[in-house]
């Protein structure tokens, strides 16, 4: 079993770093036996706030996190 840790520290919106980290985490969950851990620190803790208003032109970080949590391979830290 492979275990991958993604450490996110940027705000949910304003740059693509958090989006890309979550996108890569979703890709890893598609591998058989993969365990994905996502650690939100600093400004990235705002990604876990429910009821976010997604700015125009951005993907919903809240929806991406919910999608990852729905996968059985994700361990939320």
Helices and strands as residue ranges (DSSP letters): E 2-8, H 17-29, E 34-40, G 42-48, H 61-70, E 74-76
